[in-house]
């Protein structure tokens, strides 16, 4: 247990920051969480609509045991803070040829659905793919996801104990090429290739091992009562109960150092907070760009920051739908996946994109009356770092014209078309999350070694730690939650070492604006 005098400042109340705050407060640390927004959640945010707040960030909750563990480790129960519903239908998938496929929480139902969709050979292929995804997930969960500092050598030894994993990993294959060998039906290749986008990548450049994401989803998809933002609220409530303090609408100008270690933070209003450790729950690239001052600029290696992952165009609105029987998670596929991802890889928005539609008020057979809340997500490139960018008006107009006519063509129409205030573009994400360039998943997952290049919890600046989707083990709310566990464990270990000492009143460093803390750059500036 840490001494109560050990002060920890958590910058950012996203899932990683919340998870670390919970564990640190439970261990006896004096925890203060600083958040520039007016609510917790980070990217798990909402926008107003006439049907109530609608999600404008992550929509899929998987790997529930990770959240159960977080609560149980501090003597609490998830069910006392958040109401969850396990979905019977994982997702409903649509193609423009009129075909549709539901995948289910029950593996036998999914196999039967694939058989009805594409025949007996496809069902056999799906069963083999599911078994392979499970083997990969179980092999990587311990030495990669749960390990605070995974090493290639230890993972290699683990894999060599089960040689069949080498072929399953497809070390020289992309996810797309692996799926092309696995499935004879192009639609199934497209469906499972989409899982690369869960971590901001293209199936044509992401490693084949990302097929394990299917098993994470197959274990269960959970709907959060009241919307995903309520999960963040639940974590916030637990952290407060354990003694953590939250300051919202609080911008941080810089992280200061003393004697070569992080020693405090300066707020945009001039307030100075001394601390023994800092958890940064923002995009690590912001540190390298100097958006948190000079002290942490060299705290993260360049290889952990680029290339950047995908961004998104996100609609959040309320309307009355007609024409299609929707479930909670729905995917309307583009006609040609290669023609979708090639432009994205070149920094352009495709003319025909896959459209993910979350019908937030549906699930477990529930069909509400009146306006419903919807979130539509379209993959997009991050904000260009060089060359001209589209104007805001041009990007909005293009997004509107490629979203709703396409859905209408595929049989889904809405009573009204949302306006600009219902749309979050990559330029908006770049402003909301300084240093990100609008990229939602941190470093790109492209390349076999990408997972090993993500920044770890400890940075090169002693006393400064990372949590969130930009740090190990990666993007997605379960992984961001695990990152908070890794950050807290590192801090508690370091707090008990002889090298730790209380912060004093002599601080150095220079101020740099940041919306994560202070003023954000304009949407057109590099970030």
C-alpha positions as CSV (number, residue, x, y, z in Angstrom):
1,X,0.0,0.0,0.0
2,X,1.2,3.5,-0.8
3,X,1.4,6.2,1.8
4,X,-1.4,8.7,1.7
5,X,1.2,11.5,1.3
6,X,2.0,10.1,-2.2
7,X,0.3,12.4,-4.5
8,X,-0.7,11.3,-8.0
9,X,-2.2,13.6,-10.7
10,X,-4.1,11.9,-13.5
11,X,-4.4,14.0,-16.6
12,X,-7.5,12.9,-18.5
13,X,-10.6,11.0,-17.4
14,X,-10.8,8.5,-20.2
15,X,-11.0,4.8,-19.5
16,X,-7.2,4.4,-18.8
17,X,-7.2,7.4,-16.5
18,X,-10.3,6.3,-14.6
19,X,-8.9,2.7,-14.2
20,X,-5.6,4.0,-12.9
21,X,-7.3,6.4,-10.5
22,X,-9.4,3.7,-9.1
23,X,-6.5,1.4,-8.4
24,X,-4.2,4.1,-7.1
25,X,-6.9,5.6,-4.7
26,X,-7.6,2.1,-3.4
27,X,-3.9,1.7,-2.7
28,X,-3.9,4.8,-0.5
29,X,-2.6,7.4,-2.9
30,X,-3.9,11.0,-2.9
31,X,-5.4,11.1,-6.4
32,X,-6.5,14.1,-8.3
33,X,-8.0,13.7,-11.8
34,X,-7.8,16.7,-14.1
35,X,-10.1,16.7,-17.2
36,X,-10.5,19.5,-19.7
37,X,-14.0,18.4,-20.7
38,X,-17.1,18.7,-18.4
39,X,-17.6,14.9,-18.0
40,X,-15.6,11.7,-17.8
41,X,-15.1,9.3,-20.6
42,X,-12.6,10.8,-23.0
43,X,-13.5,9.5,-26.5
44,X,-16.5,7.9,-24.8
45,X,-18.5,11.1,-25.2
46,X,-22.0,12.1,-26.0
47,X,-23.8,14.8,-28.1
48,X,-27.3,16.1,-27.4
49,X,-30.3,15.0,-29.5
50,X,-34.0,15.3,-29.2
51,X,-34.1,11.8,-27.8
52,X,-31.5,12.5,-25.2
53,X,-27.7,12.3,-25.1
54,X,-26.4,10.0,-27.9
55,X,-23.0,8.2,-27.9
56,X,-20.4,9.8,-30.1
57,X,-17.5,7.5,-29.4
58,X,-17.0,3.7,-28.7
59,X,-20.1,1.6,-28.9
60,X,-18.9,-2.0,-28.4
61,X,-18.2,-3.4,-25.0
62,X,-16.4,-6.7,-25.0
63,X,-14.2,-8.7,-22.6
64,X,-16.4,-8.0,-19.6
65,X,-14.1,-9.9,-17.2
66,X,-11.5,-7.1,-17.5
67,X,-14.1,-4.7,-16.0
68,X,-15.2,-7.3,-13.4
69,X,-11.6,-7.6,-12.3
70,X,-11.1,-3.9,-12.0
71,X,-14.1,-3.6,-9.6
72,X,-13.4,-6.8,-7.7
73,X,-9.7,-5.9,-7.1
74,X,-10.9,-2.9,-5.1
75,X,-13.7,-4.7,-3.3
76,X,-16.5,-3.5,-5.4
77,X,-19.0,-5.1,-8.0
78,X,-19.5,-3.8,-11.5
79,X,-23.2,-4.6,-11.3
80,X,-23.6,-2.1,-8.5
81,X,-22.4,0.8,-10.8
82,X,-23.4,-0.1,-14.3
83,X,-26.4,-2.0,-15.8
84,X,-25.3,-4.3,-18.6
85,X,-27.2,-6.4,-21.1
86,X,-25.6,-9.3,-23.0
87,X,-26.7,-9.2,-26.6
88,X,-27.9,-12.3,-28.3
89,X,-27.1,-11.0,-31.8
90,X,-23.5,-9.7,-31.9
91,X,-24.1,-7.8,-35.1
92,X,-26.3,-7.7,-38.2
93,X,-24.4,-7.4,-41.5
94,X,-25.8,-6.1,-44.8
95,X,-24.6,-6.2,-48.4
96,X,-26.0,-4.3,-51.4
97,X,-26.9,-7.5,-53.2
98,X,-29.6,-8.0,-50.6
99,X,-27.8,-10.6,-48.5
100,X,-27.7,-10.3,-44.7
101,X,-26.0,-12.3,-42.0
102,X,-26.4,-12.2,-38.2
103,X,-23.6,-13.5,-36.0
104,X,-24.6,-14.6,-32.5
105,X,-23.3,-15.0,-29.0
106,X,-24.0,-18.7,-29.4
107,X,-21.3,-20.3,-31.6
108,X,-23.6,-23.0,-32.9
109,X,-26.2,-20.3,-34.0
110,X,-23.4,-18.4,-35.8
111,X,-22.3,-21.5,-37.6
112,X,-25.8,-22.3,-38.6
113,X,-26.3,-18.7,-39.8
114,X,-23.2,-18.9,-41.9
115,X,-24.4,-22.2,-43.4
116,X,-27.7,-20.7,-44.4
117,X,-25.9,-17.6,-45.7
118,X,-23.2,-19.2,-47.8
119,X,-23.4,-22.9,-47.7
120,X,-21.8,-25.9,-45.9
121,X,-18.3,-25.2,-47.1
122,X,-18.5,-21.7,-45.7
123,X,-19.8,-23.0,-42.4
124,X,-16.8,-25.4,-42.1
125,X,-14.4,-22.6,-42.9
126,X,-16.0,-20.3,-40.3
127,X,-15.7,-23.1,-37.7
128,X,-12.0,-23.4,-38.5
129,X,-11.5,-19.7,-38.4
130,X,-13.3,-19.4,-35.0
131,X,-11.1,-22.1,-33.5
132,X,-8.0,-20.4,-34.8
133,X,-9.1,-17.0,-33.4
134,X,-9.7,-18.6,-30.1
135,X,-6.2,-20.3,-30.0
136,X,-4.6,-17.0,-30.9
137,X,-6.5,-15.0,-28.3
138,X,-5.7,-17.5,-25.5
139,X,-2.0,-17.5,-26.6
140,X,-1.7,-13.8,-26.7
141,X,-3.9,-12.7,-23.8
142,X,-1.3,-13.5,-21.0
143,X,2.1,-12.6,-22.6
144,X,0.8,-9.6,-24.6
145,X,-2.4,-8.0,-23.3
146,X,-2.0,-8.7,-19.6
147,X,1.8,-8.3,-19.5
148,X,2.8,-4.7,-18.6
149,X,6.0,-4.9,-20.7
150,X,5.7,-7.7,-23.3
151,X,9.0,-9.0,-24.8
152,X,9.3,-10.6,-28.2
153,X,11.6,-13.3,-26.8
154,X,9.2,-14.5,-24.1
155,X,6.3,-14.4,-26.6
156,X,8.4,-16.5,-29.1
157,X,9.1,-19.1,-26.4
158,X,5.4,-19.2,-25.6
159,X,4.4,-19.7,-29.2
160,X,7.1,-22.4,-29.9
161,X,5.6,-24.5,-27.1
162,X,2.5,-24.8,-29.5
163,X,3.9,-24.9,-33.0
164,X,0.5,-24.8,-34.6
165,X,0.2,-21.2,-33.5
166,X,2.9,-20.2,-35.9
167,X,0.7,-21.0,-38.9
168,X,-2.3,-19.5,-37.2
169,X,-0.4,-16.2,-36.7
170,X,0.5,-16.0,-40.4
171,X,3.7,-14.0,-39.5
172,X,4.3,-13.1,-43.1
173,X,0.7,-12.5,-44.0
174,X,-1.7,-9.6,-43.7
175,X,-5.1,-10.1,-42.3
176,X,-6.7,-9.8,-45.7
177,X,-4.4,-12.4,-47.3
178,X,-4.9,-14.8,-44.4
179,X,-8.7,-14.5,-44.8
180,X,-8.5,-15.0,-48.5
181,X,-6.9,-18.4,-47.8
182,X,-9.4,-19.1,-45.0
183,X,-12.7,-18.2,-46.7
184,X,-14.0,-19.0,-50.2
185,X,-16.8,-16.4,-49.9
186,X,-15.7,-12.9,-50.5
187,X,-18.4,-11.5,-48.2
188,X,-17.0,-13.4,-45.2
189,X,-13.5,-12.2,-46.0
190,X,-14.8,-8.6,-46.0
191,X,-16.7,-9.1,-42.7
192,X,-13.8,-10.5,-40.7
193,X,-11.3,-8.2,-42.4
194,X,-13.3,-5.3,-40.8
195,X,-11.9,-6.2,-37.4
196,X,-8.6,-4.5,-38.4
197,X,-10.5,-1.2,-38.2
198,X,-11.3,-1.9,-34.5
199,X,-7.7,-0.9,-33.8
200,X,-7.5,1.7,-36.6
201,X,-5.9,-0.3,-39.4
202,X,-6.6,-1.7,-42.9
203,X,-6.9,-5.5,-43.3
204,X,-4.5,-5.1,-46.3
205,X,-1.7,-3.9,-44.1
206,X,-2.5,-5.2,-40.6
207,X,-1.0,-8.5,-39.4
208,X,-3.0,-11.7,-39.6
209,X,-2.9,-12.1,-35.9
210,X,-5.6,-9.5,-35.6
211,X,-8.1,-12.2,-36.5
212,X,-8.1,-12.9,-32.7
213,X,-10.4,-9.9,-32.3
214,X,-13.2,-12.1,-33.5
215,X,-12.8,-14.3,-30.4
216,X,-12.9,-11.3,-28.1
217,X,-16.3,-10.3,-29.7
218,X,-17.5,-13.9,-29.8
219,X,-17.1,-14.2,-26.0
220,X,-19.9,-11.6,-25.6
221,X,-21.0,-8.1,-26.6
222,X,-22.6,-6.0,-23.9
223,X,-25.0,-3.1,-24.1
224,X,-24.7,-0.5,-21.4
225,X,-28.0,0.8,-20.0
226,X,-28.2,4.5,-20.8
227,X,-25.4,4.4,-23.3
228,X,-21.7,3.7,-23.2
229,X,-21.0,7.0,-21.4
230,X,-22.7,5.4,-18.3
231,X,-19.7,3.0,-18.1
232,X,-17.4,6.0,-17.6
233,X,-19.8,7.4,-15.0
234,X,-19.7,4.1,-13.1
235,X,-15.9,4.1,-13.0
236,X,-16.0,7.8,-11.9
237,X,-18.4,7.0,-9.1
238,X,-16.2,4.1,-7.8
239,X,-13.1,6.3,-8.0
240,X,-14.8,9.1,-5.9
241,X,-16.0,6.5,-3.4
242,X,-12.3,5.4,-3.0
243,X,-11.2,9.0,-2.4
244,X,-10.2,10.3,-5.8
245,X,-11.0,13.9,-6.6
246,X,-12.1,15.1,-10.0
247,X,-11.7,18.6,-11.5
248,X,-13.6,19.1,-14.7
249,X,-13.2,22.0,-17.1
250,X,-9.6,22.0,-15.9
251,X,-7.0,22.5,-18.6
252,X,-3.4,21.6,-17.9
253,X,-0.7,23.8,-19.5
254,X,2.4,21.7,-18.8
255,X,4.0,19.0,-16.9
256,X,7.0,20.1,-14.9
257,X,10.2,18.3,-13.9
258,X,12.7,18.6,-11.1
259,X,16.0,16.7,-10.8
260,X,15.1,14.8,-13.9
261,X,11.7,13.5,-12.9
262,X,8.1,14.7,-13.2
263,X,7.3,16.8,-10.2
264,X,4.1,18.7,-10.9
265,X,1.6,20.2,-13.3
266,X,0.7,23.8,-14.1
267,X,-2.9,24.5,-14.9
268,X,-4.0,26.9,-17.6
269,X,-5.2,29.3,-14.9
270,X,-1.8,29.5,-13.4
271,X,-2.4,27.0,-10.5
272,X,0.5,24.7,-9.7
273,X,0.0,21.2,-8.3
274,X,2.9,19.3,-6.9
275,X,2.9,15.6,-7.3
276,X,5.0,12.4,-6.9
277,X,3.7,10.9,-10.1
278,X,1.7,11.9,-13.2
279,X,-0.5,9.7,-15.3
280,X,-1.0,11.1,-18.8
281,X,-4.3,9.8,-20.3
282,X,-4.0,11.5,-23.6
283,X,-2.4,10.8,-27.0
284,X,1.3,10.2,-26.3
285,X,2.1,12.2,-29.4
286,X,1.0,15.3,-27.6
287,X,4.0,14.9,-25.3
288,X,6.5,14.7,-28.2
289,X,5.0,17.8,-29.8
290,X,5.5,19.8,-26.7
291,X,1.8,20.3,-26.0
292,X,2.5,19.5,-22.3
293,X,5.7,21.6,-22.1
294,X,9.3,20.9,-22.7
295,X,10.0,18.5,-19.8
296,X,8.1,15.4,-21.3
297,X,9.0,16.0,-25.0
298,X,11.6,13.2,-25.1
299,X,9.6,10.9,-22.8
300,X,8.2,8.7,-25.6
301,X,10.1,7.3,-28.6
302,X,9.1,8.3,-32.1
303,X,8.5,4.7,-33.1
304,X,5.6,4.4,-30.7
305,X,3.9,7.4,-32.2
306,X,3.8,6.8,-36.0
307,X,2.5,5.9,-38.5
308,X,-0.9,7.1,-37.3
309,X,-4.0,5.0,-37.2
310,X,-7.3,5.7,-38.8
311,X,-9.7,8.4,-37.8
312,X,-13.5,8.4,-38.3
313,X,-16.5,10.5,-39.4
314,X,-19.1,10.0,-36.7
315,X,-22.8,10.9,-36.8
316,X,-24.7,11.2,-33.5
317,X,-28.4,12.0,-33.9
318,X,-32.0,11.1,-33.3
319,X,-34.5,10.1,-36.0
320,X,-37.2,7.6,-36.8
321,X,-35.8,4.8,-39.0
322,X,-37.7,2.9,-41.7
323,X,-37.0,0.2,-44.2
324,X,-34.7,-2.2,-42.3
325,X,-35.1,-4.3,-39.2
326,X,-32.1,-3.1,-37.1
327,X,-30.5,-4.7,-34.1
328,X,-28.1,-2.8,-31.7
329,X,-25.0,-3.2,-34.0
330,X,-25.4,-3.1,-37.8
331,X,-22.9,-3.0,-40.6
332,X,-23.7,-1.9,-44.2
333,X,-20.7,-3.0,-46.3
334,X,-19.1,-1.2,-49.2
335,X,-19.2,-3.0,-52.5
336,X,-15.4,-3.3,-52.9
337,X,-13.2,-3.5,-49.8
338,X,-10.1,-2.9,-51.8
339,X,-11.6,0.3,-53.3
340,X,-12.5,1.3,-49.8
341,X,-9.1,0.9,-48.1
342,X,-6.8,2.0,-51.0
343,X,-8.0,5.6,-50.7
344,X,-7.8,5.5,-46.9
345,X,-4.2,4.4,-47.2
346,X,-3.5,7.4,-49.4
347,X,-5.1,9.9,-47.0
348,X,-8.4,10.2,-48.9
349,X,-12.0,9.4,-48.1
350,X,-13.4,6.6,-50.2
351,X,-16.5,7.3,-52.3
352,X,-18.1,4.0,-51.2
353,X,-17.4,3.2,-47.5
354,X,-18.6,0.6,-45.0
355,X,-21.2,2.2,-42.7
356,X,-21.5,1.0,-39.1
357,X,-24.9,1.9,-37.6
358,X,-25.4,1.6,-33.8
359,X,-29.1,1.7,-33.0
360,X,-28.5,2.8,-29.4
361,X,-32.0,2.2,-28.1
362,X,-32.4,-1.3,-29.6
363,X,-31.2,-4.6,-28.3
364,X,-32.6,-7.9,-27.0
365,X,-35.5,-7.6,-29.3
366,X,-36.4,-4.1,-28.1
367,X,-37.9,-1.8,-30.8
368,X,-38.7,1.7,-29.4
369,X,-41.4,4.0,-30.6
370,X,-40.7,7.5,-31.8
371,X,-37.3,9.0,-32.4
372,X,-34.3,6.7,-31.7
373,X,-30.7,7.5,-31.0
374,X,-28.2,6.5,-33.7
375,X,-24.4,6.6,-34.1
376,X,-23.0,6.0,-37.6
377,X,-19.2,5.5,-37.9
378,X,-17.3,5.7,-41.2
379,X,-13.6,5.0,-41.3
380,X,-11.5,8.1,-42.3
381,X,-7.9,9.1,-42.6
382,X,-6.4,11.3,-39.9
383,X,-5.9,15.0,-40.5
384,X,-3.2,15.4,-43.3
385,X,0.1,16.7,-41.9
386,X,1.2,18.2,-45.2
387,X,-0.6,19.6,-48.2
388,X,-4.0,21.2,-48.4
389,X,-7.0,19.8,-46.5
390,X,-10.6,20.0,-47.5
391,X,-12.6,22.9,-46.0
392,X,-15.0,22.0,-43.2
393,X,-18.0,22.7,-45.4
394,X,-16.6,20.4,-48.2
395,X,-15.8,17.6,-45.8
396,X,-19.3,17.8,-44.2
397,X,-21.0,17.9,-47.5
398,X,-19.1,14.9,-48.8
399,X,-19.8,12.9,-45.7
400,X,-23.5,13.7,-45.8
401,X,-23.7,12.7,-49.5
402,X,-21.9,9.4,-49.1
403,X,-23.7,8.3,-45.9
404,X,-27.4,8.8,-46.2
405,X,-28.0,8.1,-50.0
406,X,-25.9,4.9,-49.6
407,X,-28.0,3.8,-46.6
408,X,-31.2,4.6,-48.5
409,X,-29.9,2.6,-51.5
410,X,-29.4,-0.3,-49.1
411,X,-32.9,0.1,-47.7
412,X,-32.4,2.2,-44.5
413,X,-33.9,5.7,-44.4
414,X,-34.3,8.2,-41.6
415,X,-37.1,10.7,-41.0
416,X,-34.5,13.6,-41.1
417,X,-30.9,14.1,-42.1
418,X,-28.7,15.4,-39.3
419,X,-26.7,18.6,-39.7
420,X,-23.1,19.6,-39.0
421,X,-23.6,19.8,-35.2
422,X,-24.3,16.1,-35.2
423,X,-21.1,15.2,-37.0
424,X,-17.6,14.7,-35.6
425,X,-15.0,14.9,-38.3
426,X,-11.2,14.0,-38.0
427,X,-10.5,17.7,-37.7
428,X,-12.8,17.8,-34.7
429,X,-11.1,14.8,-33.1
430,X,-7.8,16.6,-33.7
431,X,-9.1,19.6,-31.7
432,X,-10.7,17.5,-29.0
433,X,-7.6,15.3,-28.4
434,X,-4.5,17.5,-29.0
435,X,-1.5,15.8,-30.6
436,X,-3.7,13.0,-32.1
437,X,-4.0,14.4,-35.7
438,X,-7.5,13.1,-35.4
439,X,-6.2,9.5,-35.2
440,X,-8.4,7.6,-32.8
441,X,-6.2,4.6,-32.0
442,X,-2.7,6.1,-31.5
443,X,-0.1,4.3,-33.5
444,X,-1.2,2.3,-36.5
445,X,-1.4,-1.5,-36.1
446,X,0.3,-2.0,-39.5
447,X,3.3,-4.3,-39.5
448,X,4.1,-7.4,-37.5
449,X,6.0,-5.6,-34.8
450,X,3.5,-2.8,-34.3
451,X,2.2,-4.2,-31.0
452,X,5.7,-4.2,-29.5
453,X,6.3,-0.5,-30.5
454,X,3.4,1.0,-28.6
455,X,4.6,3.1,-25.6
456,X,4.5,1.3,-22.3
457,X,3.2,2.6,-19.0
458,X,6.6,3.9,-17.9
459,X,8.1,6.7,-20.0
460,X,11.7,7.9,-20.3
461,X,10.9,10.7,-17.8
462,X,10.8,9.1,-14.4
463,X,7.5,9.9,-12.6
464,X,5.5,10.2,-15.8
465,X,3.3,7.3,-16.8
466,X,0.9,6.6,-19.7
467,X,-2.6,5.2,-19.8
468,X,-5.2,5.1,-22.6
469,X,-5.7,3.7,-26.1
470,X,-2.4,5.2,-27.3
471,X,-0.4,3.1,-24.9
472,X,0.1,-0.6,-24.4
473,X,-1.9,-2.9,-24.8
474,X,-3.8,-0.7,-27.4
475,X,-7.1,0.7,-28.5
476,X,-10.6,-0.3,-27.4
477,X,-12.1,0.2,-24.0
478,X,-11.0,-3.1,-22.5
479,X,-7.4,-2.5,-23.6
480,X,-7.5,1.1,-22.4
481,X,-8.8,-0.2,-19.0
482,X,-5.9,-2.7,-18.9
483,X,-3.5,0.2,-19.6
484,X,-4.7,1.9,-16.4
485,X,-3.9,-1.3,-14.5
486,X,-0.4,-1.3,-15.9
487,X,0.2,2.3,-15.1
488,X,-1.1,2.0,-11.5
489,X,1.1,-1.1,-11.0
490,X,4.2,0.7,-12.2
491,X,3.5,3.7,-10.1
492,X,2.9,1.7,-6.9
493,X,6.1,-0.3,-7.5
494,X,8.1,2.9,-8.0
495,X,6.5,4.6,-5.1
496,X,7.8,2.0,-2.8
497,X,11.4,2.1,-4.2
498,X,14.1,4.0,-2.5
499,X,14.4,6.3,-5.6
500,X,11.0,7.9,-4.9
501,X,11.0,11.2,-3.0
502,X,8.3,13.8,-2.3
503,X,7.9,16.7,-4.7
504,X,9.2,20.0,-3.5
505,X,8.2,23.6,-4.4
506,X,11.0,24.3,-7.0
507,X,9.7,23.5,-10.5
508,X,10.9,24.1,-14.0
509,X,9.7,23.8,-17.5
510,X,7.9,26.0,-20.1
511,X,4.3,26.3,-21.0
512,X,2.8,25.1,-24.2
513,X,-0.9,25.3,-25.1
514,X,-3.0,22.1,-25.3
515,X,-6.7,21.5,-25.2
516,X,-6.0,18.3,-23.2
517,X,-4.7,20.9,-20.9
518,X,-4.8,24.4,-22.4
519,X,-5.8,26.0,-25.7
520,X,-5.9,23.6,-28.7
521,X,-4.4,24.3,-32.1
522,X,-6.7,25.3,-34.9
523,X,-8.2,22.4,-36.9
524,X,-5.9,23.2,-39.8
525,X,-2.7,23.2,-37.9
526,X,-0.5,20.1,-37.5
527,X,-1.4,18.1,-34.4
